[in-house]
């Protein structure tokens, strides 16, 4: 959809394409730098879930793997459970390219519903990629999760997936 907002983020990481691929697809690694475990078989057509690491099993984002070309390209739909946007699902593509002795990681998030969605991903992807870069280059994540700078936005996104309180 040409008139839907689209977001592109590029970063450079001292790593290998295989290690960046592993960091994007391994649930333990994503849990460390993203605060959610990405769970899937990572085959085209398979489902994937972005599950909280608090033991609740709640997936705040779900989708379908559209393209999986290890260690170069991963494309998937990317929406909250139960969301059926009238314009179709959003789509995220990770392009992993060797760039001399480092890696260029390009994240493209397409088919965003509106300016609010664009604002949310523009806050989210740099935070996730900064923590990913720190983990791969230093062996540990940043001392403070970068998305905490946008705590209200993150809390609102996660609250829509919390189970309804039980009771009378």
KOLZALO-329257 format. One record per residue (C-alpha): residue in one letter; x, y, z; chain. Coordinates in steps of 0.02 Angstrom, whole numbers, plus 50000, padded with zeros to 5 digits. Each point is the difference from the previous one (the first is absolute). Layout:
NUSE:rest:c1:c2:c3:kette
NUSE:A:X:Y:Z:A .
...
END
This chain:
NUSE:rest:c1:c2:c3:kette
NUSE:X:50000:50000:50000:A .
NUSE:X:50093:50151:49937:A .
NUSE:X:49906:50127:50106:A .
NUSE:X:50018:49905:50165:A .
NUSE:X:50139:50062:50116:A .
NUSE:X:50163:49903:49991:A .
NUSE:X:50149:50004:50118:A .
NUSE:X:50180:49953:49958:A .
NUSE:X:50140:49987:50129:A .
NUSE:X:50181:49957:49959:A .
NUSE:X:50137:49958:50123:A .
NUSE:X:50175:49928:49988:A .
NUSE:X:50056:49861:50116:A .
NUSE:X:50171:49924:50028:A .
NUSE:X:49944:49821:49975:A .
NUSE:X:49968:49870:49866:A .
NUSE:X:49839:49976:49901:A .
NUSE:X:49978:49827:50080:A .
NUSE:X:50013:50073:50176:A .
NUSE:X:49876:50141:49961:A .
NUSE:X:49879:49871:49926:A .
NUSE:X:50017:49895:50158:A .
NUSE:X:49968:50153:50108:A .
NUSE:X:49839:50038:49904:A .
NUSE:X:49933:49822:50005:A .
NUSE:X:50062:49922:50163:A .
NUSE:X:49869:50019:50138:A .
NUSE:X:50129:50010:50139:A .
NUSE:X:50100:50136:49913:A .
NUSE:X:49846:50103:49951:A .
NUSE:X:49942:49985:50180:A .
NUSE:X:50163:50080:50058:A .
NUSE:X:50004:50154:49888:A .
NUSE:X:49816:50020:49949:A .
NUSE:X:49912:49954:50161:A .
NUSE:X:49895:49874:49901:A .
NUSE:X:50045:49829:49929:A .
NUSE:X:49971:49979:49814:A .
NUSE:X:49934:49823:49980:A .
NUSE:X:49981:49912:49831:A .
NUSE:X:50072:49865:49890:A .
NUSE:X:50049:50145:49884:A .
NUSE:X:49942:49911:49844:A .
NUSE:X:49899:50097:49870:A .
NUSE:X:49816:49980:50042:A .
NUSE:X:50027:49958:50184:A .
NUSE:X:49926:50104:50141:A .
NUSE:X:50108:50099:50119:A .
NUSE:X:49968:50079:50169:A .
NUSE:X:50083:50142:50096:A .
NUSE:X:49973:49929:50176:A .
NUSE:X:50028:50090:50164:A .
NUSE:X:50144:49933:50104:A .
NUSE:X:49905:50019:50164:A .
NUSE:X:49936:49822:49993:A .
NUSE:X:49822:50052:49953:A .
NUSE:X:50013:49927:49825:A .
NUSE:X:49912:50155:49931:A .
NUSE:X:50048:50045:49822:A .
NUSE:X:49991:50188:49970:A .
NUSE:X:50034:49980:49814:A .
NUSE:X:49963:49854:49885:A .
NUSE:X:50018:49967:49817:A .
NUSE:X:50049:49886:49859:A .
NUSE:X:50174:49975:49930:A .
NUSE:X:49988:50056:49818:A .
NUSE:X:50181:49977:49947:A .
NUSE:X:50146:49914:50087:A .
NUSE:X:50170:50001:49916:A .
NUSE:X:50131:49968:50136:A .
NUSE:X:50107:50097:50035:A .
NUSE:X:49949:50139:49880:A .
NUSE:X:49815:50042:50006:A .
NUSE:X:49851:49973:50114:A .
NUSE:X:49827:50069:49962:A .
NUSE:X:49845:49978:50106:A .
NUSE:X:49832:50075:50038:A .
NUSE:X:50001:50096:50163:A .
NUSE:X:49839:50045:50093:A .
NUSE:X:49919:49987:50170:A .
NUSE:X:49894:49844:50029:A .
NUSE:X:49821:50030:49944:A .
NUSE:X:50047:50149:49892:A .
NUSE:X:49935:49985:49824:A .
NUSE:X:50047:50166:49924:A .
NUSE:X:49885:50044:49854:A .
NUSE:X:50154:50039:49895:A .
NUSE:X:50076:49830:50040:A .
NUSE:X:50138:49948:50119:A .
NUSE:X:50157:50101:50026:A .
NUSE:X:50158:49918:49935:A .
NUSE:X:50177:50005:50069:A .
NUSE:X:50153:49954:49898:A .
NUSE:X:50174:49977:50072:A .
NUSE:X:50135:50011:49867:A .
NUSE:X:50169:49941:50064:A .
NUSE:X:50146:50045:49887:A .
NUSE:X:50186:49982:50020:A .
NUSE:X:50077:50172:49991:A .
NUSE:X:50189:49983:49994:A .
NUSE:X:50043:49918:50167:A .
NUSE:X:49836:50048:50084:A .
NUSE:X:49813:49976:49967:A .
NUSE:X:49871:50123:49938:A .
NUSE:X:49829:49960:50075:A .
NUSE:X:49853:50085:49915:A .
NUSE:X:49829:49987:50083:A .
NUSE:X:49853:50049:49889:A .
NUSE:X:49826:50010:50079:A .
NUSE:X:49864:50022:49868:A .
NUSE:X:49813:50021:49985:A .
NUSE:X:49984:50098:50161:A .
NUSE:X:49823:50056:50036:A .
NUSE:X:50032:50182:50038:A .
NUSE:X:50115:50131:50076:A .
NUSE:X:49976:49928:50176:A .
NUSE:X:50062:49830:49942:A .
NUSE:X:50147:50084:49912:A .
NUSE:X:50042:50093:50161:A .
NUSE:X:49995:49838:50100:A .
NUSE:X:50117:49905:49884:A .
NUSE:X:50115:50152:49983:A .
NUSE:X:50023:49993:50189:A .
NUSE:X:50010:49810:50008:A .
NUSE:X:50120:49944:49864:A .
NUSE:X:50147:50113:50048:A .
NUSE:X:49983:49940:50181:A .
NUSE:X:49995:49816:49952:A .
NUSE:X:50144:50017:49876:A .
NUSE:X:50108:50096:50126:A .
NUSE:X:49979:49861:50127:A .
NUSE:X:50032:49866:49867:A .
NUSE:X:50158:50090:49944:A .
NUSE:X:50062:50015:50180:A .
NUSE:X:49968:49815:50034:A .
NUSE:X:50091:49942:49844:A .
NUSE:X:50147:50119:50018:A .
NUSE:X:50028:49994:50188:A .
NUSE:X:49914:49841:50059:A .
NUSE:X:49873:50092:50106:A .
NUSE:X:49849:50111:49976:A .
NUSE:X:49994:50183:50044:A .
NUSE:X:49990:50037:50187:A .
NUSE:X:49828:50077:49974:A .
NUSE:X:49875:49937:49871:A .
NUSE:X:49991:50139:49870:A .
NUSE:X:49811:49979:49977:A .
NUSE:X:49977:50061:50180:A .
NUSE:X:50019:50175:49925:A .
NUSE:X:49829:49967:49924:A .
NUSE:X:49924:49911:50150:A .
NUSE:X:49823:50068:49978:A .
NUSE:X:49992:49945:49819:A .
NUSE:X:50068:49826:50041:A .
NUSE:X:49880:49979:50147:A .
NUSE:X:49851:50045:49891:A .
NUSE:X:50054:49876:49865:A .
NUSE:X:50021:49859:50125:A .
NUSE:X:49840:50040:50098:A .
NUSE:X:49891:49965:49849:A .
NUSE:X:50060:49818:50006:A .
NUSE:X:49982:49972:50188:A .
NUSE:X:49863:49879:50049:A .
NUSE:X:49839:50080:50062:A .
NUSE:X:49988:49999:50190:A .
NUSE:X:49891:49860:50064:A .
NUSE:X:49867:50029:50128:A .
NUSE:X:49821:50053:50013:A .
END
